[in-house]
């Protein structure tokens, strides 16, 4: 799980980079997409665990 967390943090930092993408809306959408993907992954894990 720690590796997923590091990867997510790295991708979120990259999505916040103003030089890589000057369009604020695009950067925010990338962050939303990354967080949504992680949320879906975690919900699947919870469902599998029967919690």
Secondary structure, 3 states (H helix, E strand, C coil): CHHHHHHHHHHHHHHCCCCCCCCHHHHHHHHHHHHHHHHHHHHHHHHHHCC
